[in-house]
């Protein structure tokens, strides 16, 4: 088992250079002129165009294009040049495109607007927006004047690569040329501004549009509303939407914004508003709601939305099925999730990479790694290539299972497929290495991340620190804390929580206190996990006064205790022999409705009562536990048996064997 070194990047295949020499302007002797005219007339423009259009092989088409020019049998026209250049553009052979354009220039043949747009779009398709811009500035050399249509295609090419700094100069140049921007121009500029989080600038541009008599359309408003929602300005986006007649795409953007903020009620109110205004929700509307409900674990309500969708005659998409399946997986309902997958296939929906990844991720989360790997193989066989998210889900699943071989094998498959790992994948590998106590290899992998221009983040270091603390190597973990800054990372509350847990498990309470002070000095707010970790440490050392002080601090800071908090305190009191205080605490919290004690709390109480109060009280409290619907587990019976042995000697406990057998 080993990890392949390096990242197998996909290499761009270099096309063989084609010798390209056009003898398109031969010098003719006077006596040969009649003969040339006669030969030239042998091939007509129509025949050349048909031949070029019908030839599927670009190399053969180019060879024919050259040969007829060099044979003096035909002199290319603007139309034949256009056909050849457009074929080369479709193949994204930009070198040959530029050469043919140069031949046109030499011949003095003007380049049409549509042809120039084809050239710009070919540069865009191969990711050469800057080259498209350079070609645009040479437009007059080819006998073509820049129109608003050409400007729009250049701006769109720059937007596709987010060359934001180049877009404004082109727009300024456009205005200097006296070319009036149209609606398409403004929509490109709006997208550019919003893509770079310049929503205020986009809103000003809306005003400019209206002042120039170019009214914004659905695309304009949807672009701005979507961007505002992504930036968390959902209420402002909703207010903006009241200024115009909203459409389904704007409503979808708003609903998506509220769902992203987990404001499901507001999202549903928008859905009702849509219907009231006679705007039919579409598959995107319903899928967004279903996806949000699934994310929050409310799969039953997601099913209700699903049903409403069918009632209104709206067919689901692959994304709808994937969202609902994700909700079932999140609720631990694996069988229902697989039923949704099967239904999707039965109804003729071809799963895409998102659907496959949802299935694989769900299976991995429930430890079904064999099934997840099988799905990934079927995915590939069905022509749907796994992506970085696919491999990430598999590696993360193997990491959580501590399966180093499985994670390494998946990593190597990913590298062989030419899929470049991201920081999430690297972090999963660091995690699995740490779970197998391979800390030197984890260090090497983190160093490699920086070399591969994929630097580790705080989550990566948290995984490493957690592994070290779990293995008892707290000093190494503390050193790692101080080294995080060298990689441009800052520790967060999770980092400190892992270190606190490690220190307290080694009884290093003074260092734990120092670490908490460091958190407060750095402005890192202590969360529930921090307090529960500290409470566990105090309880371990029997510091009950400090426990109450810490509980008070929690409440003052607005942090609500959870089951772990109460279970920890209950155990501490029972361990110190203050069982009656523990019982009073549990009863008070139960009556007040603040907490429903679980089997863990009753295990501590019954053990404490048995050891510090008496057998009769233990049996009474056991019955009370049963009345509350808590069924004893093996841990409770073990605690009772040990306690009774200690209290009564070796024969006493057999009196409760009947109770144990009755409970199974």
N, C-alpha and C positions, 0 to 999 in steps of 0.2 A: 504494500500500500504506500502510495506516495502522491505528492501534489506536483503537478506540472509547474515548472518555472515559467514565469512570464505570462503575457496575455496574447493569445493568438488572434491578432487583429485581422479583420477582413481586409484583404488587399484589393485595391482597384485594379482590374485587369487592364493593362496597357494595350491598346489596339496597335497592330503593326502599322508603321507609317507607309502610306501609299504614295509612291512617286507620282507627282501631279504636275504635269507640264502641259499647258494648253497652247497650242500654236493657232491662236484664233484670228490672227491678223497677218496672213502671209503677204509678202511683197510679190506681186504678179507682174510678169513681163507683158507688154502690150499685146504680143502675139498670142499669149496664153489666155487672155481675158475672156474671149468668147467660149473657149473650152471650159474654163472654170465656172462660168455662169451656167453652162450646160450641165456640168457635174453636180453643181449645187442644187440644181432643180430636181435632181434625182430623189432627194429626201425632203419631205415636207414637214413643216412644224407640227402638224397634227399627228403625224406618225411618230415623231420623236417624243412628243408628250405622252402618247399612249404607251409607247415602249417603256418610258421611264416610270410611269404610274403603275404599270403591270408587273414590273420587275421587283420581286420581293427581296432579293439579295442586294444589299446596298453596295457591296464591292463590285458586283456585275453591273449594276446601274451606273456607278461612277466610271467604270471601265468603258462602257458604251458611250457615256457622255463625253469622255476624253477622245475616244477613237474617232467619232464622227467629226469632231472639230479638227483633229489632226489630219484627217483624210481629205480635208478640203471639200467634203461632200455636203457640209451644212455649216451655216454660221448661226451660232446660238442667239436666241432672242431673249427679251426680258422674261417671257413666260417660261421658256425652257430652263433658264437660270433659276427662276423661282421654284419650279418643280424640283430641281436637283437640290437646291438649298433646303427646301422644306423636308425632303427625304433625309438629308444629313442632319437636320435639326431634330427629327424624330429619333434618330440614332444617337443624338447628343455628341456627334463628332465635331466638336467646336473648332478643331484645328483646320479640318477640311472646309468647314463653313467659312472661316475667315479667308482662306485662300481663294475660294470661289468668288467671294465678295470682292476680293482684290482684282480678280480677273474681270469682273463686271466693271469695276472702276476703270481698269485699263481700256476696256472696250468702249467706255463712255455710255454704258447702258444704265439707265436710272433704276434705283431700287424702290419698289413700291412700298407704301405704308404697311400693308399686310405682311409683306416679306420681311420688313425690318422688325415687325412685332414677332414674327416666327423666330427670328434670330435671337431677339432678347429673351424670349421664352425658353429657347434651347439652353442658353446660358443659365437661366434660372433653374432648370431641371437638374443640371449637374452641379448646382451650388456655386456658381460663379457670378454672383450678383455684381461684384465690383467690375468684372470684365464686361458685363452687360452695360454698366454705366459708362465705361470707357468707350465702348462701341457707340453708345448713344451720342456722346460728345463729338463723334466723327460723322454724324448722320448727314450733314450737308455735303461731305465729300462724295457721298453716293447719290447725290441728286435728290435727296428726300428732305422735306421740311418737318420739324418736330410738331406734331399735332397733340391735342389733349389726350387722344387715344394712346399714342406712343408714350407720352409722359406717364400715363396711368400704369402702363405695363412695366415701365422702368421702376416706378415707385413700388409697385407690387413685388417686383423682384427683390428690391432692397428690403421690403418688409418681411419677405419669406425667410431672410437670414437675420432679421432684426438689426439691420444696419441703420440704427436710429439717427446717428450723427450725420449720415449722408442724405437722409430723406429731406430734412429742412432746406439744405442748400439747393436741392433739385427743385423743390416747391418754390423757393424764392426766385430761382432762374426762370421758372415757368411764368411767374407773374411779370418778371422783367421783359420776357419775350412777348408779353401781351396775350398769352394763351390763357383763356378763362377756364378755371377748374370747373368740373361738373360734379354731379352727385357721386359718381364712382371715385373721383379724386378725393373728395372730402371723406368718404367712408374709409379709404385707405389710410388717410392721415389720422382719422379717429382711431382706427385699429392700432396704428403705430403708437399714438399717445397712450392709449389704454394698456397696450402691451408693456409699456415702460412705466406704468403706474402714474401717468400724468393725467389723471381724471379731470382735474381743474382746467387744464389746458384743453381737454376734449370738450368740456362744457362751454368754454369760450369760443371754440371753433363752431359749435352749434349756432351760437349767436351770429358769428361771421357768415355762416351759410345762409341763415334767414335774411340777414341784411343785404346779401347779394342776390336774393331772389331764388336761392336754391334750397327748397324746403327739405329738411331731414326726412328720411323714410324709415321703414321698419328696421332695416339693417343698422342705420345710424343709432337709433334709440336702443336697440338690443345690445349693440356693442358697448355703449356707455353703462347701461343698467347692469349688464353682466360683469363688467369691470368693477363697478362700485360694490357689487355684492361680494366679489372675490376679495376685495379689500376690507370687508366687514362693514361697509356703509350701506347696510340693507335698508334701513329706514329712510336714508336720503334717496336711495334708488327708488323706493316706493313713492316718495313724494314727487320725484321727477316724473314718474310714470303717470301721475295725475294730470300732467300738463298736456298730454296728447292722448289720442285714442289708442289704448293699449291693444296688443295683439297676442296671439298664443305664445310667440317666442319671448316676448317681454315678460309675460306671466311666468313662463318656464324659468327664466333667469331669476325672477324674484322668489319663486318657490324653491329653487335650488339654493338661493342665498339664505333663506330662512331655515331650510333643512340642514345646511352646513353649520348653522349656529344652534341646531337642535331645537329650534322653535317650531315644533310640529303643528301646534295649534294655529299659529299665524299662517303657516303654509296651507292648512286645510281651509282657513277663512278665504284665502286667495282663490282656492279651487272653487269654492261656493260662489265667489264673486264672478269668476269666469263664466260659470254656467248661467248666473243671473243676467249677465250681459250678452248672452247668446254666443259666447266664444267656446267652441268645443275643445276640451282638453285632448291632447294627443298622447301618443305612446310615450313621449319624452316626459310629459307631465306626470303620468301615472308611475312610470318607472322610477322617476326621481323620488317620489313619495315612498314607493315600495322599498327602494334602496336605503333611504334614511330610516324608515321604520325597522328594517332588517338590521341596520347598524346598531340601533338602540335596543335590539333584542325583542321588539314588539312584533313578532311574526304573525300573531293573530290579527292585529289591525292591518298588517301588510296584506294578509289574505283577503280581508274585507275590501281593501282598495282594489286588489286583483279582481274580485268578483264584480265590483262596481264598474271596472274597466270593460268587462265582457258585456255587462248589461247595456252600456252605452255604445256597444258595437265597435269598440277599439281593440284591435288585435295586438297581442303582446309582441315584443321583440326578443332577441337572444339576451339582450341586457336585462329585460324584465325577468326572464327565467333565472338568469344568473344571480340577480339581486335577491329573489325569493329563496333560492337555494342557499345563498350565503346566510340569510336569516335563520333558516332551519339548522344549519351547521352551528351557528352562534348559540342557538338554544339547546345544543346537544342532541338534536333530533336528526340523526344521521340517516335513518331509513327514509324519512319524509324528504330529506334533501336529495337522496338518490332517486326517489320517485319523481321529483320535479325534473331531474336530469333526463330520466327515461321518457317522461311526457314530452319534453322539448324535442327529443329525437323522433318520437312517434308522430308528432305534429309537423314533421318535415323541416324543422329549424336546424340549419347547419351550425354547430357550435364554433365560435371564433376563439381567439386566443384569450380574451377576457373570461369567457365562460369556462374554458378549460382550466384557466388559472384559479377561478373561484372553486371549482371542484377539487383540484389538487390541493389548494390551500386548506379547504375544509377537511379533507381526508388527513392531511398532515397534522392539523390541529388536534385531531382525535386519535393520533398515533397509528393510523392505518397506512403505514409507509409502503407496504407491498402493493396495496391497491393504488396508491398515488403514483408510484413508479410505473405501474401497468398503464394508467391513464396517460402519463407523459409519453409512453411508447406509442400508444394508439393515436395520440395527438400528432406525433411526427409522421406516422404512417398515413394519416388522413390528410397530409399536406399542410398542416398547421404547425409552423416551426415554433418550438419553445423559445421564449424570450428570457430576459434577465429575471423577470418576476416569477416565471415558472421554476427556473433553477433556484431562485431565492427561497421559494416556498419549500422545495424539496430539501435543500441544505439546512434550512431552519428547522424542519421537522426532524431530520437526522440529528441535528445539534441538540435539540431538546431531549431526544432519546439517548443522547450520549454515544451515538453510533458513528464513530470516526470513519470506519471503512465506507459506510454508505455515503457520508458527506463528501469524502475524498473522491469516491468514484463519480459522484454527480458533478463535483468541481471539474474533474478531468474531462468529462463529457462536454461540459459547458465550454471549456477552453478549446477543445477539439472542434466544436461547432463554430468557433470564432466569436462567441458572445463575451463581451468585455464585462468583467464583474464591476459592480458598483459598491459603494461603502456598506450597503446593507448586507450584501453577500460576503464581503470581507469580514464584517462583524460576526456573521453567523459562523464562519470558519474559525474565527478567534474563540468564539463561544465553545464550539465542539472540541477544539484543542485544549482549552482550559478545563473542560469537563473530564478530559482524559489526562489531566495533570501534565500536559505537554507545553509548559510555559515558555521554554526557550524557543520552540517553534512558533508560538503565538507572538513572541517579541519580534522574530524574524519577519513574520507576515505583516505586522504593523509597520515595520521599517520599509517593507516592499510596497505597502500602500502609498507611502510618500513618494517613492521612486516612480511609481506608475501614475503619478498625478491624481491619485484618489486618496487624499489624506484621511486618516482616522478622525472620527468625531467623538463626541462625549459618550455616545451610546457604546462605541467600540471599547473605550477605556472602562466603562462601567461593567461590561461583560468580562473584561480581563480582571478587574479588581474583585468582582464577585467570585470568580473562579479561584483567585489567590486566597481570599478570605475563607472560602469554603474548604480549602486545602490547608488552612492554618498558617499561611504565609503572609501574615498581616504586615510585617515589616516591608516586604517587597511591594505590597499593595500601597503602603504609605509613601514609599519612594516613587511609585508610579503616579501618585497624586501630584507630587511636586514636578513631575516631568511632563504633565499634560500641556502646560503652557508652551513647551518647546514645539508642539505639534499644532499650536493655534487653537487648543481646546480649553474650555473652562469647565471645572467641575460643577455639577448641579446637585440638587437635593438627593437624587438617587445615588450619586457617587458617595456622598457623605453617609447616607443610610447604610450602604454596604460596608463601609469602613467601621462605622459605629457597631454594627452587628458583629464584625470580626473581632474588634477590640473587647467588647463585652463578653464574648464567648471565651476569651483568654483572661478574663478577670482584670483587664487593664482599664479600670473605671476612671482613673485620673486622666488618662490620655483621651478617653471618650468625652469627658467634660471639656477638655481643651479643644477637641474637635467641634463640639457644639458651639463653643464661644467663637471659634473661627468662622463657622457658618453664619452666626449672627453679625459678626464684624463685616463679612462680605455681602451682607444683605440677602442671604439665602434663607427664605422662610422655612421654618420647620413644619413638616406636614404630619399627617396622622401616622404614617409609617415611622417617622423619626421618633415621635412620642411613644408609640408602642414598643419600638426597639429599646428606648431608654427605660420604659416601665419594666420590660422583661429583665433588663440588667439589674434594676433596683430590687425587683422581687427575688431575683436569684441570690442577692446578697442580704435579703431580709430587711431592707431599708424601707419600712412601711411609711415612715413620716415623709420621706422624699417622694414616695409614690403619691401620697395625697397632695403634696405641693405641686407635683408635676401635673396631676389631674386638674388641679385648680388653674394652673397656667394654660392648659389646653382649652378649658372652657372660656377663660377670659379672652383668649385669642380667637375664639369662635370656631374651634376645631371640635367637631362632634365625635365622642368616643364611639367605637364600633364593637362588634362581638369579641374581637381579639383583645381590645382594651379591657373589657369586663371579665373575660375569661382569665386574663393575666392577673388581674387584681384578686379575683376569687381564689385562684390557685395560691397566690402569695399569702393570703390570710389563712388558708387551710394549712399551708406548710408551716406557718408560724404558730399554729395551734389556736388561732383566733377564729374558730369555726363558726361560733355564734354570730360574730360580726359579719362573716362572709354570708351566712344564711339571711341575716337581716338585709344586707345589701342586695342580694339576689331577689328576695321577696319584694323589697321596695321598688326596685327597677321593673320587676314583672308587673306589679299592680299599677305602677305609673305608666305602663305601656311604652317605656323607653327601650326595653330590651326583652326579647324572648330567649331565655336560657336554652342552650343547645346541649347535646350529649357531652361535650367537652366540659362545660360548667358543672353538670351533675356528676361527672366522674370525679372532679376535684372535691365537690361537696361530700359525696358518699364516702370517699376515701378519708376525708378529714373527720367526718362524723364517726366513722367506724374506729378510727385511731384515737380520737380525742374525747369522744362523748360516750358512746355505748352502742351495743348491738340493737337494742330495741328502737332507739332513735334512728338508727341506720335503716332498719326495715320500714319504719314509718315514713321516712323521707323517700325511700325507694317507691313506696305506694303512691306517694304524692307525685313523684316523677312520672309514674305510669298514668296517673289521672290526667296529667298535662300532655299526654300523648307522646312522651319520649320513651322509646324502646331501648332498654339496656343493650350495650354492645359488649364485645369481648373485653375491652379495656375496663369497663365498669365491673364486670364479674371478676376480673383479675384483681382489681383494687379491693373488692369486697372480700375475696378469698384470702388475700394476703393480710388484710386487716383483721379478719376473724381468726386466722391462725395466730396472729400476734396477741389477740385479746383472750382467746379461749384455749389455746393449746392445740394439739394436733387432731383432736377428735371433734371439737365443736363445730367446725365449718360444714360438716357433712349434713347438718340439719337443713341447709339451704340448697342442697343438690337438686331437690325436687323443683324448686323455683327456677334453677338454671336450666334444667331439662325442659320445663314448661315453656321457657322463652326460646328454646332452640339454640 
